[in-house]
Amino acid sequence: MDRIEIQQLEKSFGKKKVLRDVSCVIEEGHIYGLLGRNGAGKSTLLNIINNRMRAEEGQVLYNGQNIRENDGLLQELFLVNDTILFKREETEKVASYFKHAALFYPDFDENLCHHLVAAFDMDTSLRLSKLSTGYRSIFNIILALCVPARFIFLDEPILGLDANHRDLFYKELVDAFMERPRTFVLSTHLIEEVARLIDSVLILDKGMIQVADTVEAVTEKAWSLTGASQDVDAYAGQLNVIGVEYLGNQTTLYVYDDVSRLPDTIQKQKLELQKLFIMMTNRLEEK
Ligand SMILES: Nc1ncnc2c1ncn2[C@@H]1O[C@H](COP(=O)(O)OP(=O)(O)OP(=O)(O)O)[C@@H](O)[C@H]1O
């Protein structure tokens, strides 16, 4: 099974340290959500993985081989973001860009491309520079779904998309994934919507990967515990508490931990991924 191993990446811009000791593994056949607040370093990380930016320390391995030392490996990776195009390509028409992409990538999925152009009602006679923000995102999405790479990275793919187009994107992404399983990594801070798509999650905060696991495993450990304050306090002990709220003499603890053997006096409820993310990134900000 193909995999990308990210090992101890460090990256600074001037005096600002953006990534500090970032390590994680991205495996074939999953849809990942790369979650992080504004400025957390998501784009920086994606650029480094895709060899568009250098890290000061650390390395990215594709099946054990360093991506920087093997240009050929890069054809298995594809990153779409708002700087995907060269200046001269901006004047090209959408239709001709797709035609060139099909020439460049012999296995570019032209049938899917036609289908997506029609489904998103995209005017391919427009020059790329004339696309609206939403259609710019749609253009990126179409490329991402049609290229033959095995690891596809989409940086903020739903930027500017209206609700109907977002829904269509989610459906088409899942269809494309079912048709040809590969790996998608979607970076976003809009978690609620992608939560129903992704099966794995990477949370980047304070320059480090704080959570890397399947959504199932993550939500198994994400709980709110509510009860009388003295009961909750007595139980909290060694738990990994990520947030707390008080209402009268009731306390609600938000925890990321195993909460077996809970006393009857405390009610537990599963946390949505979004709430977990908010609690976790708030907590880390306070530190
Ligand atoms: N080329 C650059 N020069 C200087 N600083 C940069 C550069 N690129 C990114 N940064 C800084 O690095 C930090 C991380 O930026 P990055 O774009 O990677 O975050 P992000 O998680 O993608 O954010 P957002 O969700 O807001 O797009 C920010 O503080 C940003 O200002």
The ligand as a Tripos MOL2 file, in Angstrom:
@<TRIPOS>MOLECULE
LIG
   31    33     1     0     0
SMALL
NO_CHARGES

@<TRIPOS>ATOM
      1 N1          5.5320   33.0710    1.6720 N.pl3     1 LIG1
      2 C1          5.3260   33.4710    2.9340 C.ar      1 LIG1
      3 N2          6.0450   34.4680    3.4780 N.ar      1 LIG1
      4 C2          5.8580   34.8530    4.7540 C.ar      1 LIG1
      5 N3          4.9600   34.3030    5.5950 N.ar      1 LIG1
      6 C3          4.2020   33.3080    5.1100 C.ar      1 LIG1
      7 C4          4.3380   32.8270    3.7590 C.ar      1 LIG1
      8 N4          3.4660   31.8220    3.5720 N.ar      1 LIG1
      9 C5          2.7920   31.6800    4.7440 C.ar      1 LIG1
     10 N5          3.2380   32.5480    5.6600 N.ar      1 LIG1
     11 C6          2.7660   32.6700    7.0590 C.3       1 LIG1
     12 O1          2.7770   31.3680    7.6100 O.3       1 LIG1
     13 C7          1.6340   31.1520    8.4370 C.3       1 LIG1
     14 C8          0.8790   29.9330    7.9460 C.3       1 LIG1
     15 O2          0.3020   30.2310    6.6930 O.3       1 LIG1
     16 P1         -0.5000   29.1630    5.8670 P.3       1 LIG1
     17 O3         -0.9960   29.8580    4.6400 O.co2     1 LIG1
     18 O4          0.3250   27.9500    5.6800 O.co2     1 LIG1
     19 O5         -1.7160   28.8290    6.8540 O.3       1 LIG1
     20 P2         -3.1290   28.1550    6.5660 P.3       1 LIG1
     21 O6         -3.3630   27.1940    7.6870 O.co2     1 LIG1
     22 O7         -3.1750   27.6160    5.1830 O.co2     1 LIG1
     23 O8         -4.1090   29.4100    6.7350 O.3       1 LIG1
     24 P3         -5.5700   29.7510    6.1140 P.3       1 LIG1
     25 O9         -6.5310   28.7400    6.6260 O.co2     1 LIG1
     26 O10        -5.8260   31.1070    6.6920 O.co2     1 LIG1
     27 O11        -5.4190   29.7590    4.6220 O.co2     1 LIG1
     28 C9          0.8230   32.4430    8.3750 C.3       1 LIG1
     29 O12         1.1410   33.2180    9.5110 O.3       1 LIG1
     30 C10         1.3220   33.1140    7.1220 C.3       1 LIG1
     31 O13         1.2240   34.5120    7.2390 O.3       1 LIG1
@<TRIPOS>BOND
     1     1     2 1
     2     2     3 ar
     3     2     7 ar
     4     3     4 ar
     5     4     5 ar
     6     5     6 ar
     7     6     7 ar
     8     6    10 ar
     9     7     8 ar
    10     8     9 ar
    11     9    10 ar
    12    10    11 1
    13    11    12 1
    14    11    30 1
    15    12    13 1
    16    13    14 1
    17    13    28 1
    18    14    15 1
    19    15    16 1
    20    16    17 2
    21    16    18 1
    22    16    19 1
    23    19    20 1
    24    20    21 2
    25    20    22 1
    26    20    23 1
    27    23    24 1
    28    24    25 2
    29    24    26 1
    30    24    27 1
    31    28    29 1
    32    28    30 1
    33    30    31 1
@<TRIPOS>SUBSTRUCTURE
     1 LIG1         1 GROUP 0 **** ****
